[in-house]
Amino acid sequence: MTETFIFSRLESIEKRFQEVDILLRFAEENQNNEEAYSTLCRSAHIILVAHFEGAIKEICRDVIDDINYNITYDKIPSKIFATYCDYFLVKENNNEFSSKGKHKLKEKLSTAFGTSRATLKVEPFIFTEGKNLAPKIIETILKRFGLDDFFWSLKNSSLDVVFQDSRTEIEELENLLQNHINGNVIRYPYTVNRGIYNPDENILTETKQKTLWEEFIDDILKERHNIVHGQVLNNPYNHEDLNKAKIKIKIVIYVFIINLAFISNPNS
């Protein structure tokens, strides 16, 4: 059996962040040169966010490619098929099909496609060009694939260790998640286990508030926006802050992969 598209992508994801590592290493070596240090940190910050956004898009494309390569329409998870159909069923000028009409059309399409090879497009699932990545965008992507309340499900999980500022524990968590993904997305259907990071299923019944993960992502995206648009000249993050932020972002990406892979397996 061939390797999955998402497995083949993992190496390139690592290469993305190696570019950030190079800039941060130069920054650390130039701490006595204020101008060079600031420039390198600000550049690393911008590239870190760019690779975060690029990785999320690539992962979505790879999962869709894995579905298309391996299964037929009748095996596609129902939520994924529904999102794909909605992309084509909405009419112009807000003249949309009724919910009942959509449901009947989806049933007819499912029957018509039947056992033919899946040929899904990724566009219905990812955010549109011109929109910047944000926690809400990540939530929306996963919802389109069939998972609700992604960030809220991370609250009280073993991932919360990243906010305790222990570099060693953060790196250990990163390695745990990376190794789990490497061993469980190599074939489709994937064999990932969400229990690897101990999500608290009971918390889904609580009143939702912005999580520490969302606050972290919002903050680093906001500061990146300020740098890119020339709204700040200072250095919002030093090289140590950015190193930690890089690891946290990689953890978000790994958990995103685990959840996306979990909900994208074929219907039994």
BAFI-3210 file (N, C-alpha, C; in Angstrom, 3 decimals, decimal comma, padded with zeros to 6 digits):
// residues 268
n [1|2|3|4|5|6|7|8|9|10|11|12|13|14|15|16|17|18|19|20|21|22|23|24|25|26|27|28|29|30|31|32|33|34|35|36|37|38|39|40|41|42|43|44|45|46|47|48|49|50|51|52|53|54|55|56|57|58|59|60|61|62|63|64|65|66|67|68|69|70|71|72|73|74|75|76|77|78|79|80|81|82|83|84|85|86|87|88|89|90|91|92|93|94|95|96|97|98|99|100|101|102|103|104|105|106|107|108|109|110|111|112|113|114|115|116|117|118|119|120|121|122|123|124|125|126|127|128|129|130|131|132|133|134|135|136|137|138|139|140|141|142|143|144|145|146|147|148|149|150|151|152|153|154|155|156|157|158|159|160|161|162|163|164|165|166|167|168|169|170|171|172|173|174|175|176|177|178|179|180|181|182|183|184|185|186|187|188|189|190|191|192|193|194|195|196|197|198|199|200|201|202|203|204|205|206|207|208|209|210|211|212|213|214|215|216|217|218|219|220|221|222|223|224|225|226|227|228|229|230|231|232|233|234|235|236|237|238|239|240|241|242|243|244|245|246|247|248|249|250|251|252|253|254|255|256|257|258|259|260|261|262|263|264|265|266|267|268]
n.u [000,835|000,404|001,908|000,119|-001,104|-001,049|000,845|003,139|003,400|004,319|007,089|007,657|006,316|007,896|010,182|009,274|009,282|011,915|013,026|012,206|013,648|016,277|016,337|015,838|018,060|020,092|019,219|019,581|022,341|022,962|022,293|023,505|023,470|021,272|019,607|019,861|019,025|016,333|015,248|015,594|014,055|011,505|011,181|011,224|008,911|006,903|007,274|006,809|004,028|003,118|003,867|002,347|-000,266|000,008|000,567|-001,817|-003,620|-002,401|-002,592|-005,359|-005,847|-004,377|-005,717|-008,200|-007,261|-006,405|-008,855|-010,104|-008,388|-008,647|-011,297|-014,806|-017,725|-019,897|-018,750|-017,795|-017,598|-020,639|-020,955|-018,837|-019,500|-021,892|-021,004|-019,527|-021,549|-023,115|-021,557|-022,120|-024,841|-025,924|-027,611|-027,298|-027,644|-028,756|-030,863|-031,588|-031,684|-034,220|-033,877|-034,990|-035,103|-032,385|-031,564|-032,897|-031,739|-029,087|-029,360|-030,136|-027,859|-025,957|-026,893|-026,669|-023,899|-022,865|-020,947|-018,826|-015,509|-014,346|-014,205|-013,636|-013,354|-011,121|-011,814|-014,439|-013,937|-011,802|-010,627|-011,404|-009,470|-007,673|-008,626|-007,377|-005,714|-007,245|-008,381|-011,158|-011,409|-010,028|-011,682|-013,991|-013,161|-012,762|-015,331|-016,662|-015,682|-016,776|-016,446|-017,145|-016,448|-013,588|-011,326|-012,385|-012,529|-009,939|-009,411|-008,471|-007,183|-004,267|-002,701|-002,612|-000,305|001,473|001,152|002,404|004,937|007,181|009,806|010,942|008,832|006,999|008,348|008,534|005,844|005,346|006,978|005,725|003,182|003,963|005,269|003,129|001,449|003,123|003,187|000,573|-000,803|000,155|-001,111|-004,315|-007,541|-006,900|-005,253|-005,313|-005,523|-007,513|-007,367|-004,734|-003,954|-005,553|-008,307|-010,873|-013,902|-016,206|-016,240|-017,421|-020,026|-020,138|-020,472|-019,233|-016,134|-013,520|-010,617|-007,302|-005,700|-006,898|-006,564|-003,768|-003,181|-004,638|-003,229|-000,591|-001,133|-002,244|-000,062|001,655|000,214|000,367|003,101|003,521|001,969|003,215|002,568|003,786|007,025|008,587|009,826|007,770|008,049|010,718|013,570|013,430|010,758|009,581|010,568|009,228|006,623|006,668|006,840|004,397|002,620|003,237|002,276|-000,471|-000,952|-000,367|-002,358|-004,557|-004,240|-004,586|-007,287|-008,580|-007,898|-009,103|-011,876|-012,144|-012,046|-013,347|-016,908|-018,216]
n.v [-001,195|002,271|005,237|007,760|010,974|012,940|011,926|012,062|014,768|015,575|015,857|018,175|020,036|020,142|021,245|023,790|025,021|024,869|026,940|029,099|028,491|028,976|031,779|032,529|031,494|033,073|035,484|035,073|034,945|037,536|039,287|041,446|043,362|045,594|046,539|044,572|042,340|042,933|043,112|040,484|038,992|040,047|039,322|036,531|036,172|036,964|035,041|032,707|032,835|032,838|030,281|028,752|029,283|028,343|025,630|024,657|024,891|023,147|020,693|020,253|019,975|017,647|015,693|015,642|014,717|012,167|010,984|011,048|009,401|006,932|006,054|005,543|007,513|006,696|005,983|008,203|010,261|011,487|014,233|015,488|014,970|016,401|019,061|019,359|019,137|021,391|023,431|023,570|023,824|026,241|029,018|032,006|035,493|035,234|033,487|030,748|027,127|025,465|024,005|021,465|020,976|020,966|018,698|016,620|016,852|016,220|013,557|012,490|013,066|011,545|008,985|008,984|009,316|007,162|004,264|005,293|006,601|008,903|012,406|014,833|018,385|020,728|023,323|023,885|023,484|024,890|028,164|031,184|032,842|035,784|036,060|036,151|033,758|032,597|031,760|031,300|030,663|028,235|026,701|026,759|025,381|022,760|022,266|022,144|019,764|018,135|018,362|019,895|022,696|022,759|024,147|024,502|021,898|021,362|022,463|021,909|019,605|017,472|019,177|021,647|022,030|023,540|026,165|026,576|027,351|025,636|024,707|022,202|020,352|021,208|020,631|017,867|017,167|018,040|016,215|013,803|014,056|014,413|011,976|010,236|010,989|010,461|007,685|006,958|008,081|007,119|005,286|004,972|003,904|006,269|005,803|007,342|008,514|010,362|010,389|010,615|013,077|013,423|014,682|016,548|015,358|016,030|018,748|019,900|020,423|022,700|026,304|028,174|029,866|032,105|030,311|029,600|028,807|030,008|032,697|032,865|032,359|034,436|036,640|036,342|036,488|039,022|040,661|040,026|041,100|043,802|044,247|043,687|045,653|047,928|049,161|049,029|049,557|048,467|045,460|042,910|040,275|038,409|036,316|033,982|033,924|033,592|031,114|029,442|030,037|028,997|026,223|025,843|026,463|024,415|022,297|022,892|022,491|019,739|018,623|019,509|017,990|015,395|015,480|016,135|013,971|011,930|012,437|012,145|009,601|006,777|006,059|003,381]
n.w [000,000|-000,689|000,730|002,564|001,409|003,378|005,159|003,609|003,555|006,019|006,362|004,880|006,382|008,649|007,485|006,915|009,448|010,088|008,735|010,263|012,545|011,688|011,392|014,037|015,307|014,224|015,287|018,039|018,089|017,549|019,599|020,775|018,883|018,397|016,276|014,249|015,693|016,336|013,762|012,806|014,622|014,166|011,511|011,747|013,197|011,358|009,307|010,735|011,263|008,628|007,760|009,484|008,591|005,945|006,365|007,512|005,356|003,496|004,821|004,849|002,090|001,604|003,122|001,806|-000,661|000,119|000,760|-001,775|-003,231|-002,063|-001,442|-002,285|-003,214|-001,615|000,749|001,959|004,845|006,252|006,975|005,678|003,025|002,941|003,306|000,980|-000,948|-000,290|-001,227|-003,906|-004,008|-003,190|-004,369|-006,415|-005,413|-002,894|-003,128|-001,982|-001,748|000,146|003,463|003,498|000,779|000,146|001,563|000,209|-002,300|-001,705|-000,976|-003,432|-004,951|-003,601|-004,101|-006,877|-007,301|-005,888|-005,972|-007,344|-007,785|-005,350|-005,896|-004,560|-003,988|-002,469|-001,898|-000,734|001,941|003,074|004,173|002,426|-000,142|000,746|003,248|006,518|008,603|011,615|014,958|014,754|012,077|011,931|013,561|011,948|009,645|010,668|011,517|009,098|008,185|010,071|012,868|015,917|018,113|018,523|019,822|022,365|023,203|023,808|026,218|029,553|028,847|028,403|027,004|028,126|029,510|028,108|028,760|031,090|031,003|030,892|029,162|028,626|029,134|027,225|024,842|025,097|024,875|022,278|020,831|021,500|020,269|017,606|017,028|017,355|015,244|013,019|013,100|012,652|010,499|008,199|006,590|004,965|005,918|008,550|011,751|014,031|017,438|019,448|022,156|022,862|023,810|025,961|026,005|027,663|027,779|029,158|029,457|027,313|027,827|029,301|029,776|027,128|026,785|025,683|025,021|026,403|024,314|022,077|022,778|022,761|020,001|018,790|019,782|018,761|016,059|015,840|016,533|014,469|012,318|012,966|012,636|009,895|008,680|009,411|011,820|014,238|015,579|017,414|019,045|019,482|020,397|021,818|020,902|022,423|023,266|020,760|020,021|021,827|021,038|018,471|018,972|020,287|018,210|016,422|017,937|017,960|015,228|014,991|016,636|015,282|012,932|014,014|014,864|012,445|010,837|012,287|011,979|009,288|008,357|006,496|006,226|008,110]
ca.u [000,000|001,160|001,781|-000,906|-000,643|-000,757|002,111|004,199|003,468|004,872|008,474|007,678|005,886|009,096|011,078|008,738|009,680|013,367|013,323|012,052|014,787|017,480|016,242|015,951|019,453|020,826|018,803|020,257|023,761|023,117|021,569|024,204|023,206|019,844|018,890|019,827|018,230|014,929|014,860|015,532|012,907|010,283|011,091|010,865|007,506|006,086|007,389|006,151|002,585|002,898|003,962|001,189|-001,393|000,277|000,470|-003,238|-004,197|-001,833|-003,142|-006,721|-005,751|-003,880|-006,774|-009,145|-006,617|-006,441|-010,230|-010,339|-007,546|-008,880|-012,666|-015,878|-018,628|-020,785|-017,982|-017,390|-018,373|-021,821|-020,764|-017,940|-020,287|-022,858|-020,284|-019,182|-022,778|-023,529|-020,722|-022,729|-026,288|-026,350|-027,842|-026,878|-028,595|-029,387|-032,008|-031,044|-032,591|-034,661|-033,165|-035,587|-034,681|-030,977|-031,459|-033,332|-030,739|-027,919|-029,678|-030,113|-026,472|-025,290|-027,322|-026,140|-022,454|-022,760|-019,651|-017,778|-014,382|-014,555|-013,435|-013,921|-012,481|-010,804|-012,316|-015,555|-013,551|-010,814|-011,014|-011,231|-008,302|-007,892|-008,936|-006,249|-005,965|-007,686|-008,997|-012,495|-011,231|-009,672|-012,929|-014,899|-012,652|-013,059|-016,789|-017,044|-015,339|-017,652|-016,084|-017,489|-015,824|-012,220|-010,496|-012,991|-012,224|-008,550|-009,365|-008,303|-006,491|-002,843|-002,052|-002,522|001,037|002,244|000,982|003,103|006,271|008,257|010,267|011,152|007,539|006,397|009,039|008,141|004,494|005,500|007,523|004,694|002,172|004,596|005,491|001,818|000,990|003,976|002,870|-000,848|-001,413|000,905|-002,072|-005,725|-007,980|-005,943|-005,453|-005,024|-006,320|-007,633|-007,039|-003,304|-003,750|-006,518|-009,328|-011,919|-015,175|-017,277|-016,201|-018,223|-021,345|-020,006|-020,598|-017,975|-015,417|-012,298|-009,616|-005,933|-005,189|-007,409|-005,911|-002,386|-003,175|-005,087|-002,166|000,550|-001,615|-002,409|001,254|002,157|-000,506|000,925|004,435|003,392|001,358|004,008|001,911|004,695|008,444|009,273|009,911|006,806|008,507|012,144|013,800|012,967|009,290|009,225|010,853|008,103|005,446|006,820|006,488|002,948|001,945|003,396|001,357|-001,807|-001,009|-000,424|-003,675|-005,450|-004,109|-005,202|-008,748|-009,038|-007,752|-010,093|-013,230|-012,134|-012,025|-014,565|-018,039|-018,128]
ca.v [000,000|003,517|006,167|008,778|012,317|013,693|011,426|012,620|016,202|015,860|016,315|019,562|020,870|020,343|022,161|025,138|025,589|024,979|028,295|029,947|028,172|029,653|033,197|032,681|031,228|034,295|036,506|034,794|035,259|038,989|039,997|042,696|044,297|045,834|046,671|043,260|041,441|043,266|042,755|039,023|038,511|040,448|038,485|035,185|036,243|036,992|033,758|031,708|032,895|032,444|028,824|028,238|029,350|027,461|024,234|024,320|024,702|021,944|019,532|020,051|019,444|016,270|014,814|015,482|013,845|010,805|010,500|010,826|008,310|005,650|005,579|005,955|008,503|006,133|005,779|009,508|010,654|012,245|015,674|015,929|014,961|017,500|020,310|019,372|019,416|022,773|024,312|023,668|023,957|027,602|029,821|033,402|036,511|034,752|032,628|029,445|026,010|025,247|022,918|020,219|020,810|020,584|017,311|015,726|016,898|015,478|012,134|012,133|013,089|010,396|007,810|009,088|009,095|005,769|003,622|005,886|007,133|010,263|013,477|016,041|019,549|021,225|024,691|024,049|023,208|025,829|029,565|031,795|033,704|037,140|036,032|035,702|032,686|032,995|030,614|031,066|030,004|026,843|026,085|026,618|024,298|021,475|022,097|021,715|018,343|017,372|018,446|021,168|023,122|022,250|024,746|024,254|020,517|021,300|022,983|020,888|018,426|017,472|020,238|022,864|022,143|024,522|027,487|026,577|027,879|024,665|024,400|020,758|019,672|021,579|019,874|016,461|017,054|018,155|014,952|012,783|014,231|014,195|010,537|009,597|011,265|009,734|006,265|006,659|008,621|006,591|004,582|005,366|004,805|006,646|005,125|008,299|008,388|011,665|010,218|010,826|014,307|013,392|015,740|016,446|015,328|016,623|020,212|020,354|020,824|023,941|027,551|028,369|031,129|032,040|029,478|030,091|028,558|031,056|033,949|032,786|032,512|035,803|037,582|036,270|036,949|040,469|041,293|039,848|042,083|045,122|044,339|043,693|046,906|049,051|049,853|049,019|049,488|047,732|044,016|042,380|038,981|038,135|035,018|032,906|033,918|033,055|029,679|028,810|030,203|028,052|024,892|025,842|026,421|023,050|021,459|023,154|021,831|018,290|018,269|019,729|016,804|014,255|015,620|016,093|012,580|011,127|012,625|011,975|008,188|006,398|005,483|001,920]
ca.w [000,000|-000,774|001,845|002,368|001,064|004,603|005,696|002,767|003,820|007,342|006,232|004,409|007,513|009,466|006,771|007,095|010,726|010,112|008,268|011,450|013,427|011,175|011,750|015,488|015,680|013,903|016,256|019,313|017,920|017,341|020,661|021,089|017,784|018,600|015,009|013,598|016,521|016,157|012,388|012,699|015,396|013,473|010,314|012,190|013,608|010,142|008,613|011,580|011,010|007,232|007,676|010,212|007,660|004,815|006,795|007,692|004,023|002,894|005,519|004,348|000,726|001,645|003,618|000,701|-001,641|000,656|000,586|-003,199|-003,733|-001,392|-001,246|-003,194|-002,626|-000,592|001,980|002,509|006,031|005,843|007,132|004,617|001,791|003,030|003,058|-000,441|-001,696|-000,030|-002,055|-005,225|-003,954|-002,867|-005,565|-006,338|-004,948|-001,653|-003,438|-001,637|-001,567|001,522|004,134|003,025|-000,601|000,167|002,043|-000,860|-003,357|-001,234|-001,077|-004,851|-005,393|-002,997|-004,860|-008,239|-007,283|-005,454|-005,776|-008,173|-007,007|-004,843|-006,554|-003,800|-004,090|-001,136|-001,728|000,204|003,318|003,606|004,145|001,112|-000,322|001,205|004,677|007,313|009,557|012,946|015,637|014,216|010,783|012,218|014,031|010,809|008,799|011,296|011,522|007,752|008,092|010,958|014,280|016,563|019,379|018,564|020,870|023,671|023,572|024,274|027,584|030,599|028,335|028,751|026,236|028,937|030,067|027,344|029,354|032,371|030,688|031,024|027,804|028,517|029,031|025,945|023,803|025,247|024,323|020,824|020,324|021,674|019,232|016,299|016,864|017,195|013,880|012,077|013,114|012,498|009,279|007,065|005,754|005,080|006,988|009,580|013,036|015,106|018,664|020,113|023,566|023,071|024,586|027,076|025,999|028,687|027,056|029,975|029,406|026,183|028,306|030,051|029,029|026,427|026,848|024,889|025,678|026,373|022,970|021,200|023,162|022,267|018,545|018,491|020,128|017,830|014,754|015,923|016,493|013,102|011,504|013,280|012,035|008,432|008,232|009,879|012,925|015,387|015,248|018,465|018,861|020,434|020,918|021,671|020,252|023,309|023,135|019,450|020,041|022,512|020,192|017,363|019,466|020,536|016,919|015,915|018,710|017,400|013,921|015,204|017,174|014,140|012,083|014,700|014,819|011,059|010,393|013,008|011,443|007,837|008,006|005,780|006,956|008,232]
c.u [000,872|000,956|000,713|-000,272|-000,254|000,558|003,285|004,417|004,236|006,298|008,533|007,200|007,077|010,045|010,603|009,301|011,194|013,808|013,213|013,230|016,059|017,472|016,419|017,373|020,322|020,491|019,526|021,734|024,011|022,373|022,226|024,038|021,705|019,059|018,758|018,925|016,739|014,432|014,687|014,337|011,598|010,090|010,662|009,391|006,592|006,098|006,728|004,656|002,271|002,925|002,829|-000,014|-001,204|000,122|-000,977|-003,889|-003,695|-002,419|-004,544|-006,704|-005,334|-004,942|-007,821|-008,552|-006,620|-007,831|-010,476|-009,587|-008,007|-010,321|-013,633|-016,836|-019,478|-020,070|-017,529|-018,219|-019,468|-021,634|-019,865|-018,691|-021,288|-022,196|-019,935|-020,410|-023,216|-022,775|-021,360|-024,215|-026,789|-026,460|-027,372|-028,005|-029,414|-030,640|-031,576|-032,131|-033,035|-033,862|-033,680|-035,142|-033,229|-030,827|-031,829|-032,311|-029,487|-028,152|-029,603|-028,675|-025,703|-025,624|-026,709|-024,639|-022,128|-021,340|-018,577|-016,711|-014,637|-013,653|-013,746|-012,926|-012,272|-011,454|-013,492|-015,155|-012,589|-011,302|-010,647|-009,977|-008,636|-008,270|-007,741|-006,668|-006,345|-008,280|-010,377|-012,424|-010,913|-010,901|-013,865|-014,464|-013,035|-014,559|-017,270|-016,705|-016,173|-017,330|-016,401|-016,586|-014,397|-011,419|-011,062|-012,676|-010,787|-008,410|-009,342|-007,694|-005,026|-002,071|-001,863|-001,139|001,839|002,145|001,606|004,568|007,427|008,670|010,418|009,839|006,844|007,029|008,689|006,754|004,540|005,972|006,496|003,672|002,743|004,793|004,167|001,305|001,799|003,601|001,441|-001,556|-000,725|000,006|-003,468|-006,572|-006,877|-006,258|-005,154|-005,991|-006,343|-007,276|-005,579|-003,041|-004,826|-007,521|-010,381|-013,270|-016,294|-017,353|-017,061|-019,613|-021,308|-020,194|-019,247|-017,442|-014,184|-011,231|-008,240|-005,313|-005,643|-006,755|-004,476|-002,326|-003,599|-003,963|-001,036|000,136|-001,779|-001,063|001,897|001,517|000,088|002,299|004,322|002,881|002,041|003,419|002,746|006,124|009,234|009,223|008,992|007,228|010,022|012,328|013,337|011,443|008,865|009,513|009,712|006,839|005,482|006,398|004,986|002,168|002,065|002,459|-000,071|-001,967|-001,135|-001,800|-004,747|-005,426|-004,810|-006,721|-009,278|-008,961|-008,825|-011,465|-013,302|-011,992|-013,339|-015,669|-017,896|-019,349]
c.v [001,249|004,359|007,198|010,112|013,092|013,226|012,009|014,102|016,520|016,399|017,779|020,517|021,166|021,334|023,607|025,770|025,627|026,358|029,296|029,738|028,905|031,119|033,402|032,391|032,447|035,405|036,312|035,168|036,760|039,804|041,324|043,751|044,534|045,866|045,316|042,300|041,680|042,839|041,246|038,458|038,838|039,611|037,065|035,117|036,172|035,637|032,648|031,667|032,450|030,924|028,136|028,166|028,380|025,996|023,795|024,054|023,409|020,680|019,220|019,454|017,980|015,297|014,584|014,563|012,392|010,182|010,141|009,598|006,947|005,153|006,122|006,877|007,937|005,860|007,096|009,820|011,644|013,755|016,231|015,985|016,117|018,847|020,448|019,719|020,867|023,765|024,554|023,997|025,365|028,418|031,258|034,281|036,038|033,909|031,176|028,373|025,956|024,105|021,565|019,918|020,370|019,115|016,325|015,684|016,123|013,976|011,664|012,088|011,892|009,120|007,812|008,787|007,656|005,287|004,147|006,518|008,584|011,245|014,818|017,138|020,107|022,581|024,817|023,967|024,230|027,261|030,188|032,660|035,123|037,211|035,474|034,598|033,267|031,763|030,273|030,341|028,526|026,080|025,800|025,481|022,942|021,210|021,627|020,248|017,489|017,432|019,833|021,424|022,597|022,824|024,490|022,835|020,362|021,746|021,827|019,588|018,491|018,538|021,509|023,067|023,223|025,918|027,585|026,969|026,928|024,221|022,889|020,017|019,975|020,765|018,390|016,228|017,128|016,836|013,828|012,850|013,946|012,703|009,799|009,782|010,452|008,259|005,930|007,348|008,088|005,839|005,158|004,106|005,059|005,919|006,038|008,112|009,733|011,571|010,453|012,086|014,487|014,546|015,477|016,520|016,014|018,133|020,757|020,804|022,161|025,160|027,909|029,784|031,003|031,273|030,133|029,886|029,643|032,400|033,987|033,040|033,920|036,803|037,547|036,711|038,470|041,173|041,150|040,877|043,475|045,317|044,524|045,040|048,144|049,825|049,870|048,929|048,748|046,233|043,342|041,059|038,890|036,715|033,851|032,786|033,250|031,564|028,914|028,886|029,218|026,645|024,795|025,740|025,033|022,090|021,646|022,428|020,318|017,856|018,486|018,507|015,608|014,314|015,511|014,663|011,701|011,214|012,405|010,524|007,796|005,908|003,972|001,282]
c.w [000,000|000,474|001,532|001,970|002,321|005,234|004,920|003,039|005,107|007,278|005,812|005,506|008,412|008,798|006,880|008,365|010,907|009,634|009,411|012,393|012,993|011,583|013,252|015,977|015,392|014,895|017,586|019,241|017,788|018,396|021,023|020,003|017,757|017,289|014,307|014,370|016,307|014,780|012,244|013,450|014,689|012,202|010,679|012,577|012,377|009,441|009,416|011,310|009,582|007,094|008,441|009,266|006,497|005,179|006,952|006,335|003,380|003,517|005,016|002,946|000,740|002,132|002,530|-000,370|-001,174|000,508|-000,879|-003,723|-003,230|-001,358|-002,295|-002,453|-001,490|000,720|002,621|003,750|005,659|005,947|006,038|003,290|001,777|002,744|001,582|-001,282|-001,521|-000,909|-003,429|-005,183|-003,668|-004,146|-005,354|-005,813|-003,743|-001,904|-003,237|-001,614|-000,103|002,125|003,658|001,598|-000,693|000,537|000,933|-001,996|-002,970|-001,331|-002,530|-005,376|-004,860|-003,750|-006,257|-008,283|-006,877|-005,231|-006,723|-007,281|-006,604|-005,591|-005,875|-004,132|-002,693|-000,849|-000,761|001,672|003,916|003,469|002,810|001,072|000,134|002,669|005,437|008,272|010,919|013,624|015,088|012,876|010,989|012,697|012,860|009,899|009,382|011,356|010,158|007,504|009,048|012,426|014,820|017,764|019,549|019,738|022,259|024,145|024,063|025,727|028,572|030,083|028,764|027,977|027,054|029,554|029,339|027,939|030,750|032,223|030,982|029,631|027,611|028,325|027,706|024,818|023,883|024,658|022,799|020,221|020,417|020,552|017,840|016,034|016,650|015,768|012,872|011,982|012,759|011,331|008,039|006,091|005,976|004,992|008,026|010,891|014,221|016,277|019,371|021,593|023,883|023,900|025,669|027,064|027,063|027,994|027,836|029,823|028,264|026,605|029,042|029,139|028,415|026,580|025,959|025,663|025,617|024,996|021,998|021,508|022,648|020,763|018,150|018,702|019,105|016,426|014,729|015,816|015,119|012,173|011,718|012,647|010,522|007,924|008,824|011,030|014,197|014,883|016,311|018,168|019,877|021,081|020,771|021,131|021,110|023,259|021,826|019,350|020,712|021,675|019,027|017,800|019,717|019,228|016,303|016,645|018,204|016,065|014,088|015,713|016,108|013,228|012,712|014,591|013,391|010,522|011,014|012,363|009,931|007,404|007,343|006,689|006,978|007,586]
res [m|t|e|t|f|i|f|s|r|l|e|s|i|e|k|r|f|q|e|v|d|i|l|l|r|f|a|e|e|n|q|n|n|e|e|a|y|s|t|l|c|r|s|a|h|i|i|l|v|a|h|f|e|g|a|i|k|e|i|c|r|d|v|i|d|d|i|n|y|n|i|t|y|d|k|i|p|s|k|i|f|a|t|y|c|d|y|f|l|v|k|e|n|n|n|e|f|s|s|k|g|k|h|k|l|k|e|k|l|s|t|a|f|g|t|s|r|a|t|l|k|v|e|p|f|i|f|t|e|g|k|n|l|a|p|k|i|i|e|t|i|l|k|r|f|g|l|d|d|f|f|w|s|l|k|n|s|s|l|d|v|v|f|q|d|s|r|t|e|i|e|e|l|e|n|l|l|q|n|h|i|n|g|n|v|i|r|y|p|y|t|v|n|r|g|i|y|n|p|d|e|n|i|l|t|e|t|k|q|k|t|l|w|e|e|f|i|d|d|i|l|k|e|r|h|n|i|v|h|g|q|v|l|n|n|p|y|n|h|e|d|l|n|k|a|k|i|k|i|k|i|v|i|y|v|f|i|i|n|l|a|f|i|s|n|p|n|s]
***
